[in-house]
Amino acid sequence: MATFLVTGSNRGIGLEFCRQLHERGDQVIAVCREPSDELKALPVRIEAGLDQTSRDAPDQLIRRLEGEVLDGVVLNAGILESIALEKLDPDAIRRQFEVNALAPLLLAKALVDLMPAGSKLSLMSSRMASMDDNTSGGSYGYRMSKAALNSAAKSLAFDLKPRGIAVAILHPGLVQTRMIGFNPNGIAPESAVQGLLQRIDALSLETSGTFWHANGEVLPW
């Protein structure tokens, strides 16, 4: 039995991670600002009231986790604010950088002290971070912040390898969640998380730092 910590666990992909990890027999620590009714209904440990953009959030969480050993960490929390060139909003761009890039990096730095050799750190990115795959432009804050997250995750893969911790950079695909208005063209969270867990389970130090689609495709930078 492994112990996984999942952020952004109150809905969408994070909630589905908690559900599937529990169903396969793993212990789950669900981290969020405010738990949804769906999360409360799961028999998992909930650590609520944590705003990951707060300066002391990592220290608060570490105090709550005293004595825990984490076999897997899934840093899933993020926001999307679609911003076109004609309507650039510096505050919205900064907000996405803080939530999507800086907050997970600071949380990863704090949590790795609870992660033994052989554990796995997964950061939820997006295909929209890819330079080569950008064929439509726009979404400035989101694209920029997720590209920054990828850069941080790649560095983490190098820095954590001597400690035996592998790092996955993951794109879930187009998923029917609130973040994208439950786009009918998307796949169900259940299908996305099944693929993401396959990528995490197969992760090794040799493949650490790879940017994957949930379906197993290696994505271009």
For each residue, the residues with C-beta under 8 A, 3 or more apart:
1: 25 26 27
2: 26 27 71 72
3: 26 27 28 29 68 69 70 71 72
4: 17 21 26 27 28 29 70 71 72 73 74
5: 28 29 31 65 70 72 73 74 111
6: 9 14 17 18 21 28 29 30 31 74 76
7: 14 31 32 52 74 75 76 77 104 107
8: 12 13 14 31 32 76 77 78 124
9: 6 14 15 17 18 30 31 32 35 39 46 76
10: 14 15 30 32 33 34 35 36 38 39
11: 14 15 36 38 39 177 178
12: 8 15 16 175 177 178 179 189
13: 8 16 17 76 124 172 175 177 189 192 193 196
14: 6 7 8 9 10 11 17 18 30 32 74 76 77
15: 9 10 11 12 18 19 36 38 39 42 189
16: 12 13 19 20 189 190 192 193
17: 4 6 9 13 14 20 21 74 76 193 196 197
18: 6 9 14 15 21 22 28 30 39 42 44
19: 15 16 22 23 42
20: 16 17 23 24 190 193 194 197
21: 4 6 17 18 24 26 28 197
22: 18 19 25 26 28 42 43 44
23: 19 20
24: 20 21
25: 1 22
26: 1 2 3 4 21 22 71 72
27: 1 2 3 4 44 45
28: 3 4 5 6 18 21 22 42 44 45
29: 3 4 5 6 44 45 47 65 68 70
30: 6 9 10 14 18 35 39 42 44 45 46 47
31: 5 6 7 8 9 47 48 50 61 77
32: 7 8 9 10 14 35 39 46 47 48 50 77
33: 10 48 49 50 51 52
34: 10 48 49
35: 9 10 30 32 39 40 46 48
36: 10 11 15 39 40
37: 40 41
38: 10 11 15 41 42
39: 9 10 11 15 18 30 32 35 36 42 44 46
40: 35 36 37 46
41: 37 38
42: 15 18 19 22 28 30 38 39
43: 22
44: 18 22 27 28 29 30 39
45: 27 28 29 30
46: 9 30 32 35 39 40
47: 29 30 31 32 50 61 64 65
48: 31 32 33 34 35
49: 33 34
50: 31 32 33 47 54 57 60 61
51: 33 54 57
52: 7 33 57 77 99 103 104 107
53: 57 98 99 102 103
54: 50 51 57 60
55:
56: 59 60
57: 50 51 52 53 54 60 61 103 106 107
58: 61 62 106 107 109 110 111
59: 56 62 63 110
60: 50 54 56 57 63 64
61: 31 47 50 57 58 64 65 107 110 111
62: 58 59 65 66 110 111 113 114
63: 59 60 66
64: 47 60 61
65: 5 29 47 61 62 68 70 114
66: 62 63
67:
68: 3 29 65 114
69: 3 114 115 116
70: 3 4 5 29 65 73 111 114 115 119
71: 2 3 4 26 115 116 118 119 120
72: 2 3 4 5 26 119 120 121 122 200
73: 4 5 70 108 111 115 119 120 121 122
74: 4 5 6 7 14 17 122 124 200
75: 7 104 107 108 121 122 123 124
76: 6 7 8 9 13 14 17 124
77: 7 8 14 31 32 52 99 103 104
78: 8 99 100 124 146 179
79: 95 96 99 100 179
80: 96 139 142 179 180
81: 89 92 95 96 141 142
82: 138 139 142
83: 87 88 89 92 93 138 139 140 141 142
84: 87 88 138 140
85: 88 137 138 140
86:
87: 83 84
88: 83 84 85 93 140
89: 81 83 92 93 141
90: 93 94
91: 94 95
92: 81 83 89 95 96 141
93: 83 88 89 90 96 97 140 141 144 145
94: 90 91 97 98
95: 79 81 91 92 98 99 141
96: 79 80 81 92 93 99 100 101 141 142 144 145
97: 93 94 100 101 102 141 144 145 148
98: 53 94 95 101 102 103
99: 52 53 77 78 79 95 96 102 103 145
100: 78 79 96 97 103 104 142 145 146 148 149
101: 96 97 98 104 105 145 146 148 149 152
102: 53 97 98 99 105 106
103: 52 53 57 77 98 99 100 106 107
104: 7 52 75 77 100 101 107 108 123 149 152
105: 101 102 108 109 149 152 156
106: 57 58 102 103 109 110
107: 7 52 57 58 61 75 103 104 110 111
108: 73 75 104 105 111 112 121 123 156
109: 58 105 106 112
110: 58 59 61 62 106 107 113
111: 5 58 61 62 70 73 107 108 114 115 121
112: 108 109 115 121 160 163 165
113: 62 110
114: 62 65 68 69 70 111
115: 69 70 71 73 111 112 119 121 163 165
116: 69 71 119 164
117: 163 164 165
118: 71 164
119: 70 71 72 73 115 116 164 165 166
120: 71 72 73 165 166 167 168 200 203
121: 72 73 75 108 111 112 115 156 160 165 166 167 168
122: 72 73 74 75 167 168 170 196 200 203
123: 75 104 108 149 152 153 156 167 168 169 170
124: 8 13 74 75 76 78 170 172
125: 129 146 149 150 153 169 170 171 211
126: 129 142 146 171
127: 130 133 171 213 219
128: 133 134 139 142 143 146
129: 125 126 143 146 147 149 150 211
130: 127 133 134 211 219 220 221
131: 134 147 220 221
132: 220 221
133: 127 128 130 219 220
134: 128 130 131 137 143
135:
136:
137: 85 134
138: 82 83 84 85 143
139: 80 82 83 128 142 143
140: 83 84 85 88 93 143 144
141: 81 83 89 92 93 95 96 97 144 145
142: 80 81 82 83 96 100 126 128 139 145 146
143: 128 129 134 138 139 140 146 147
144: 93 96 97 140 141 147 148
145: 93 96 97 99 100 101 141 142 148 149
146: 78 100 101 125 126 128 129 142 143 149 150
147: 129 131 143 144 150 151
148: 97 100 101 144 145 151 152
149: 100 101 104 105 123 125 129 145 146 152 153 169
150: 125 129 146 147 153 154 169 211 221
151: 147 148 154 155
152: 101 104 105 123 148 149 155 156
153: 123 125 149 150 156 157 167 169 209
154: 150 151 157 158 169 209
155: 151 152 158 159
156: 105 108 121 123 152 153 159 160 167 209
157: 153 154 160 161 166 167 208 209
158: 154 155 161 209
159: 155 156 162
160: 112 121 156 157 163 165 166 167 208
161: 157 158 164 165 166 205 208
162: 159
163: 112 115 117 160
164: 116 117 118 119 161 205
165: 112 115 117 119 120 121 160 161
166: 119 120 121 157 160 161 203 204 205 207 208
167: 120 121 122 123 153 156 157 160 203 208 209
168: 120 121 122 123 199 200 203 208 210 212
169: 123 125 149 150 153 154 209 210 211 212
170: 122 123 124 125 196 199 200 212 214
171: 125 126 127 211 212 213 214 219
172: 13 124 175 192 193 195 196 214
173: 186 187 192 195 213 214 215
174: 180 183 185 186 187
175: 12 13 172 180 186 187 188 189 192
176: 180 182 183 184 186 187 188 189
177: 11 12 13 180 182 186 189
178: 11 12 181 182
179: 12 78 79 80
180: 80 174 175 176 177 183 186
181: 178
182: 176 177 178 186
183: 174 176 180 186
184: 176
185: 174
186: 173 174 175 176 177 180 182 183
187: 173 174 175 176 191 192
188: 175 176 191 192
189: 12 13 15 16 175 176 177 192 193
190: 16 20 193 194
191: 187 188 194 195
192: 13 16 172 173 175 187 188 189 195 196 214
193: 13 16 17 20 172 189 190 196 197
194: 20 190 191 197 198
195: 172 173 191 192 198 199 213 214 215 216
196: 13 17 122 170 172 192 193 199 200 214
197: 17 20 21 193 194 200 201
198: 194 195 201 202 214 216
199: 168 170 195 196 202 203 212 214 216
200: 72 74 120 122 168 170 196 197 203
201: 197 198
202: 198 199 207
203: 120 122 166 167 168 199 200 207 208
204: 166 207 208
205: 161 164 166 208
206:
207: 166 202 203 204 210
208: 157 160 161 166 167 168 203 204 205
209: 153 154 156 157 158 167 169
210: 168 169 207 218
211: 125 129 130 150 169 171 218 219 220 221
212: 168 169 170 171 199 216 217 218 219
213: 127 171 173 195 216 217 218 219
214: 170 171 172 173 192 195 196 198 199
215: 173 195
216: 195 198 199 212 213
217: 212 213
218: 210 211 212 213
219: 127 130 133 171 211 212 213
220: 130 131 132 133 211
221: 130 131 132 150 211
